[in-house]
C-alpha cells in the first residue's frame, strides 16, 4: 500500500502553491534532473523520512461553473476512494462558500482522514477568521500560508500519523505493473500473455476493485502482474478519466518492482508518459518501454533506431532504458517484453562484489580523475555497493564536496557500461574517507 495525499478544494484557494511547496522542497534536494516537465499534477514528497505521493487535483478540472461543481464532486469521490489522507483546502480571505459546503458534505460521509487546511493566513489578524471553518463539521483545522510555508510543518506532522505502514508483501515474487494512457493496449497485452479473455469490468454498479494481481508462471518466468487496465468504477457522473487513471497508475507503480510503460508507437511519447516515467525513476523502479502498435508504422531499415533515439532524447538524462517494439494484436514480441522485464528486475537486485567494483572502476577514475577545484586534487580511494532496493554506490574520497554533477554522471555511465544496469535508476554518492 502506498501513501497518497490528495489536495482538494475549489479553484484559486492555493492548491498548486501548497503542492509545489511539498514536492519542490524535496525536489530541490533530490532532483537535479534537467528538463523535468512542469505540468505535473502529481509528485513525490517526504516528511520525517516518510515518502508519499501528492496529487494536486486542481490540474484535472476544467469547464464552466456548473460543470465545475459536478467535476469537483466527482474528484472528491475518487480522492476519497484512492487516497490515504485528504487535505481539504479553503481560503480564509473568502470564508465558507457554497462550493466549500458542498465538498464538505461529501467528505463528512467518507471514512478517510480529512484535514481542513485554511490557507492564505498570511498575518496574525487573519488567524481569528479561521474558526469560521468549524461550521464545515470536519474536525481539526490547520491554518497555513502556502506562500510563506508557515503552518505546513504542523500540518505534515498530522498527515504522516495517518499513513499505512507499508507491509512487506507476502509473495516474494517480482511485481511488474503495466501502465500507460488509456487505449494503448494494456488489457490486450495481459490477455495475450495469460492466454484468455477476461471480462474485467464488473457489472455491479459502484463496485470498485483495486489493481488486479495475476500470478504468471509459464515459459520459465514467474512473477505477479499488476493490471491497471479496465479498472473503472461505474459512477452516475461522467467519470474524470484522466484523474482516475493517474490515481490508479500511481498506486500500481509504487507497488511494482518493474514498471512496463506502454506507449502508442503511432503517437510517440506524450507528456503524461514522460510524467509516469519520471515518477517511476524517482521511485527507483525498473523501467521497460513497450512501443505498441508497431505493426501500424511504415518502416524502413532505420525506423526502430530513429524511434529509439527520439524517445531517449525526451527521457534524458536517464536513457539506459530498454525499448521493445510490440504488436499485441499480431502477438509480436510480447514474450520478449516479459524477458526484458525479467532482465531489468535482475539488474535491479544485482550486487556487484566490492573487489570487482574496485578492480574495474579505480583504473578508470585514475585515468579520468575528477577535475581539481581551487588547486585541490580529489582522490577516490575505495568503492562499494550499498545495500538497498535499487543500485546505490558509495565512492569514498578525500574531498567529496568538490565533486560536480557532470563527473557523477560520468561515473554512473562507466558503471552502466561495465556492469549492465539497463532499465534501472542508480544512485552514486561521494563520501568522506
HUPE-V712801 format. One record per residue. N is the residue number from 1. RES is the residue in three letters. PHI is phi in radians with two decimals (NA if undefined). OMEGA is omega in whole degrees, 0 to 359 (none if undefined). BURIAL is # if it has 24 or more other C-alpha atoms within 12 Angstrom, else .. Layout:
N;RES;PHI;OMEGA;BURIAL
N;RES;PHI;OMEGA;BURIAL
This chain:
1;UNK;NA;177;#
2;UNK;-1.65;178;#
3;UNK;-1.81;183;#
4;UNK;-2.11;179;#
5;UNK;-1.95;181;#
6;UNK;-1.84;177;#
7;UNK;-1.77;181;#
8;UNK;-2.13;181;#
9;UNK;2.67;181;#
10;UNK;-1.29;183;#
11;UNK;-1.09;172;#
12;UNK;1.13;174;.
13;UNK;-1.62;177;#
14;UNK;1.85;181;#
15;UNK;-1.07;184;#
16;UNK;-1.15;181;#
17;UNK;-1.12;179;#
18;UNK;-1.17;178;#
19;UNK;-0.98;181;#
20;UNK;-1.08;180;#
21;UNK;-1.10;182;#
22;UNK;-1.20;186;#
23;UNK;-1.50;183;#
24;UNK;-1.24;183;#
25;UNK;-0.97;181;.
26;UNK;-1.36;183;#
27;UNK;-1.11;182;.
28;UNK;-1.02;183;.
29;UNK;-1.51;194;.
30;UNK;-1.67;200;.
31;UNK;-1.91;179;#
32;UNK;-1.71;179;.
33;UNK;-1.34;178;.
34;UNK;-1.46;173;.
35;UNK;1.17;177;.
36;UNK;-1.29;185;#
37;UNK;-1.15;185;.
38;UNK;-1.68;187;.
39;UNK;-1.59;182;.
40;UNK;-1.35;175;#
41;UNK;-2.02;175;#
42;UNK;-2.55;182;#
43;UNK;-2.82;185;#
44;UNK;-1.82;175;#
45;UNK;-2.30;181;#
46;UNK;-2.63;176;#
47;UNK;-2.48;184;#
48;UNK;0.69;175;.
49;UNK;1.34;179;.
50;UNK;-1.90;179;.
51;UNK;-1.38;175;#
52;UNK;-2.68;178;#
53;UNK;-1.74;178;#
54;UNK;-1.92;178;#
55;UNK;-2.11;176;#
56;UNK;-1.67;186;#
57;UNK;-1.24;182;#
58;UNK;-1.04;183;#
59;UNK;-1.32;189;#
60;UNK;-1.98;181;#
61;UNK;-2.14;172;#
62;UNK;-2.48;179;.
63;UNK;2.28;184;.
64;UNK;-1.30;187;.
65;UNK;-1.03;183;.
66;UNK;-1.25;176;.
67;UNK;-1.14;184;.
68;UNK;-0.96;185;.
69;UNK;-1.08;180;#
70;UNK;-1.10;184;#
71;UNK;-1.14;181;#
72;UNK;-1.21;177;#
73;UNK;-0.98;184;#
74;UNK;-1.17;176;#
75;UNK;-1.08;181;#
76;UNK;-1.07;180;#
77;UNK;-1.10;180;#
78;UNK;-1.15;181;#
79;UNK;-1.10;180;#
80;UNK;-1.06;185;#
81;UNK;-1.24;193;#
82;UNK;-1.78;189;#
83;UNK;-1.76;180;#
84;UNK;-1.50;181;#
85;UNK;-2.36;179;#
86;UNK;-2.00;173;#
87;UNK;-1.76;180;#
88;UNK;-1.70;189;#
89;UNK;-1.72;178;#
90;UNK;-2.25;188;#
91;UNK;-2.02;185;#
92;UNK;-1.15;183;#
93;UNK;-1.36;179;#
94;UNK;-1.90;183;.
95;UNK;1.32;184;#
96;UNK;-1.35;178;#
97;UNK;-1.89;180;.
98;UNK;-1.07;182;.
99;UNK;-1.17;176;#
100;UNK;-1.03;179;#
101;UNK;-1.05;182;#
102;UNK;-1.13;179;.
103;UNK;-1.16;182;#
104;UNK;-1.07;181;#
105;UNK;-1.04;179;.
106;UNK;-1.21;184;#
107;UNK;-1.17;182;#
108;UNK;-1.07;182;#
109;UNK;-1.49;183;.
110;UNK;-1.53;177;.
111;UNK;-1.91;179;.
112;UNK;-1.66;174;#
113;UNK;-1.12;179;#
114;UNK;-2.11;176;#
115;UNK;-1.94;179;#
116;UNK;-1.49;184;#
117;UNK;-1.95;179;#
118;UNK;-1.53;186;#
119;UNK;-1.71;178;#
120;UNK;1.21;174;#
121;UNK;-1.46;189;#
122;UNK;-1.56;176;#
123;UNK;-2.63;187;.
124;UNK;-1.17;178;.
125;UNK;-1.00;185;.
126;UNK;-1.32;181;.
127;UNK;-0.99;181;#
128;UNK;-1.11;184;.
129;UNK;-1.30;188;#
130;UNK;-1.10;188;#
131;UNK;-1.09;178;#
132;UNK;-0.91;186;#
133;UNK;-1.33;173;#
134;UNK;-1.08;181;.
135;UNK;-1.11;179;.
136;UNK;-1.27;176;#
137;UNK;1.21;182;.
138;UNK;-2.11;174;#
139;UNK;1.41;190;.
140;UNK;-1.00;176;#
141;UNK;-1.90;176;#
142;UNK;-2.14;180;#
143;UNK;-1.61;180;#
144;UNK;-2.39;165;#
145;UNK;-2.20;183;#
146;UNK;-1.23;176;#
147;UNK;-1.20;184;.
148;UNK;-1.64;180;.
149;UNK;1.59;183;#
150;UNK;-1.18;179;#
151;UNK;1.51;183;#
152;UNK;-1.26;179;#
153;UNK;-1.08;180;.
154;UNK;-1.08;180;.
155;UNK;-1.06;183;#
156;UNK;-1.20;176;#
157;UNK;-1.00;180;.
158;UNK;-1.28;181;#
159;UNK;-0.97;187;#
160;UNK;-1.22;177;#
161;UNK;-1.09;185;.
162;UNK;-1.66;184;.
163;UNK;-1.24;172;#
164;UNK;-1.33;168;.
165;UNK;-1.27;180;.
166;UNK;-1.26;183;.
167;UNK;-1.48;174;.
168;UNK;-1.12;185;.
169;UNK;-1.22;183;.
170;UNK;-1.17;179;.
171;UNK;-1.51;179;.
172;UNK;-1.57;182;.
173;UNK;-1.27;175;#
174;UNK;-1.08;180;#
175;UNK;-2.05;180;#
176;UNK;-2.00;178;#
177;UNK;-1.82;176;#
178;UNK;-1.74;184;#
179;UNK;-2.23;179;#
180;UNK;2.70;181;#
181;UNK;-1.19;179;#
182;UNK;-1.02;174;#
183;UNK;1.17;174;.
184;UNK;-1.60;177;#
185;UNK;1.96;183;#
186;UNK;-1.13;181;#
187;UNK;-1.09;182;#
188;UNK;-1.11;180;#
189;UNK;-1.12;182;#
190;UNK;-1.13;178;#
191;UNK;-1.08;181;#
192;UNK;-1.16;182;#
193;UNK;-1.21;185;#
194;UNK;-1.63;168;#
195;UNK;1.32;172;.
196;UNK;-2.66;178;.
197;UNK;-1.33;173;.
198;UNK;-2.16;174;.
199;UNK;-1.47;190;.
200;UNK;-1.49;187;#
201;UNK;-1.37;181;.
202;UNK;-1.43;187;.
203;UNK;-1.57;180;.
204;UNK;-1.24;185;.
205;UNK;-1.06;174;.
206;UNK;1.30;177;.
207;UNK;-1.43;177;.
208;UNK;-2.14;176;#
209;UNK;-2.33;175;#
210;UNK;-1.29;182;#
211;UNK;-0.92;186;#
212;UNK;-1.48;176;#
213;UNK;-1.82;181;#
214;UNK;-2.04;179;#
215;UNK;-1.46;181;.
216;UNK;-1.86;179;#
217;UNK;-2.63;175;.
218;UNK;-2.71;180;.
219;UNK;0.91;175;.
220;UNK;1.35;178;.
221;UNK;-2.08;177;#
222;UNK;-2.35;181;.
223;UNK;-2.85;173;#
224;UNK;-1.76;176;#
225;UNK;-1.70;175;#
226;UNK;-1.74;188;#
227;UNK;-1.85;178;#
228;UNK;-1.82;185;#
229;UNK;-1.28;171;#
230;UNK;1.18;181;#
231;UNK;-1.60;181;#
232;UNK;-2.22;178;#
233;UNK;-1.46;178;#
234;UNK;-1.43;177;.
235;UNK;-2.06;180;.
236;UNK;-1.22;180;.
237;UNK;-1.33;176;.
238;UNK;-1.08;194;.
239;UNK;-1.30;178;#
240;UNK;-1.43;194;#
241;UNK;-1.05;186;#
242;UNK;-1.08;181;#
243;UNK;-1.09;182;#
244;UNK;-1.10;184;#
245;UNK;-1.20;177;#
246;UNK;-1.12;179;#
247;UNK;-1.02;182;#
248;UNK;-1.14;181;#
249;UNK;-1.05;182;#
250;UNK;-1.09;181;#
251;UNK;-1.10;181;#
252;UNK;-1.15;183;#
253;UNK;-1.08;183;#
254;UNK;-1.22;180;#
255;UNK;-1.41;192;#
256;UNK;-1.45;168;#
257;UNK;-1.58;180;#
258;UNK;-2.19;179;#
259;UNK;-1.81;176;#
260;UNK;-1.73;185;#
261;UNK;-1.64;180;#
262;UNK;-1.59;175;#
263;UNK;-2.18;180;#
264;UNK;-1.61;185;#
265;UNK;-1.04;181;#
266;UNK;-1.28;183;.
267;UNK;-1.75;181;.
268;UNK;1.28;186;#
269;UNK;-1.47;179;#
270;UNK;-1.81;189;.
271;UNK;-1.10;179;.
272;UNK;-1.18;176;#
273;UNK;-1.10;182;#
274;UNK;-1.15;178;#
275;UNK;-1.07;180;#
276;UNK;-1.10;180;#
277;UNK;-1.01;183;#
278;UNK;-1.18;178;#
279;UNK;-1.17;177;#
280;UNK;-1.11;181;#
281;UNK;-1.13;180;#
282;UNK;-1.14;179;#
283;UNK;-1.48;176;#
284;UNK;1.03;177;#
285;UNK;-1.69;169;#
286;UNK;-1.17;183;#
287;UNK;-2.36;172;#
288;UNK;-2.23;176;#
289;UNK;-1.84;175;#
290;UNK;-1.88;174;#
291;UNK;-1.61;185;#
292;UNK;-1.59;183;#
293;UNK;1.13;182;#
294;UNK;-1.16;179;#
295;UNK;-1.18;182;.
296;UNK;-1.49;188;.
297;UNK;-1.60;172;.
298;UNK;-1.21;188;.
299;UNK;-2.11;162;.
300;UNK;-2.26;187;.
301;UNK;-1.14;183;.
302;UNK;-1.69;196;.
303;UNK;-1.11;182;.
304;UNK;-1.10;181;.
305;UNK;-1.07;181;.
306;UNK;-1.09;182;.
307;UNK;-1.09;178;#
308;UNK;-1.03;182;#
309;UNK;-1.07;180;.
310;UNK;-1.09;182;.
311;UNK;-1.12;185;#
312;UNK;-1.12;178;.
313;UNK;-1.05;183;.
314;UNK;-1.42;181;#
315;UNK;-1.66;187;#
316;UNK;-0.88;6;.
317;UNK;-1.46;182;#
318;UNK;-1.55;187;#
319;UNK;-2.02;182;#
320;UNK;-1.46;188;#
321;UNK;-2.23;180;#
322;UNK;-1.30;177;#
323;UNK;-2.11;181;#
324;UNK;-1.98;181;#
325;UNK;-1.65;186;#
326;UNK;-2.13;163;#
327;UNK;-2.31;184;#
328;UNK;-1.15;182;#
329;UNK;-1.13;179;.
330;UNK;-1.59;184;.
331;UNK;0.96;180;#
332;UNK;-1.60;173;.
333;UNK;1.02;179;#
334;UNK;-1.29;179;#
335;UNK;-1.39;174;#
336;UNK;-1.09;179;#
337;UNK;-1.02;179;#
338;UNK;-1.14;180;#
339;UNK;-1.09;181;#
340;UNK;-1.14;179;#
341;UNK;-1.08;180;#
342;UNK;-1.16;178;#
343;UNK;-1.12;179;#
344;UNK;-1.08;178;#
345;UNK;-1.08;178;#
346;UNK;-1.06;178;#
347;UNK;-1.09;183;#
348;UNK;-1.17;183;#
349;UNK;-1.73;184;#
350;UNK;-1.14;175;#
351;UNK;-2.06;179;#
352;UNK;-1.65;180;#
353;UNK;-1.01;184;.
354;UNK;-1.01;183;.
355;UNK;-1.09;181;.
356;UNK;-1.18;178;.
357;UNK;-0.99;183;#
358;UNK;-1.21;179;#
359;UNK;-1.07;184;.
360;UNK;-1.48;191;#
361;UNK;-1.48;183;#
362;UNK;-1.08;177;#
363;UNK;-1.08;179;.
364;UNK;-1.13;181;.
365;UNK;-1.19;178;#
366;UNK;-1.15;180;.
367;UNK;-1.25;180;.
368;UNK;-2.23;184;.
369;UNK;-1.24;175;.
370;UNK;-1.06;179;#
371;UNK;-1.07;181;.
372;UNK;-1.29;180;.
373;UNK;-2.15;180;.
374;UNK;0.87;177;.
375;UNK;1.26;180;.
376;UNK;-1.78;181;.
377;UNK;-1.72;181;.
378;UNK;-1.70;181;#
379;UNK;-2.07;176;#
380;UNK;-1.56;188;#
381;UNK;-1.82;194;#
382;UNK;-2.90;182;#
383;UNK;-2.30;176;#
384;UNK;-2.55;175;#
385;UNK;-1.60;180;#
386;UNK;-1.55;182;.
387;UNK;-1.34;182;.
388;UNK;-3.05;183;.
389;UNK;-1.41;174;#
390;UNK;-2.54;187;#
391;UNK;-1.09;176;#
392;UNK;-2.33;183;#
393;UNK;-2.22;176;#
394;UNK;-1.93;175;#
395;UNK;-1.88;182;#
396;UNK;-1.56;183;#
397;UNK;-2.60;185;#
398;UNK;-1.36;186;.
399;UNK;-2.32;186;#
400;UNK;-1.05;184;#
401;UNK;-1.16;182;.
402;UNK;-1.61;180;#
403;UNK;-1.35;182;#
404;UNK;-1.74;184;.
405;UNK;-0.94;181;.
406;UNK;-1.02;181;.
407;UNK;-1.26;177;.
408;UNK;-1.03;181;#
409;UNK;-1.19;177;#
410;UNK;-1.03;181;.
411;UNK;-1.12;179;#
412;UNK;-1.05;180;#
413;UNK;-1.07;180;#
414;UNK;-1.19;176;#
415;UNK;-1.06;181;#
416;UNK;-1.15;180;#
417;UNK;-1.08;188;.
418;UNK;-1.61;187;.
419;UNK;-2.19;178;#
420;UNK;0.95;173;#
421;UNK;-2.04;182;#
422;UNK;-0.93;175;#
423;UNK;1.49;187;#
424;UNK;-2.16;174;#
425;UNK;-1.13;186;#
426;UNK;-2.30;175;#
427;UNK;-2.06;179;#
428;UNK;-2.11;180;#
429;UNK;-2.02;170;#
430;UNK;-1.89;185;#
431;UNK;-2.23;181;.
432;UNK;-1.25;176;.
433;UNK;-1.95;none;.
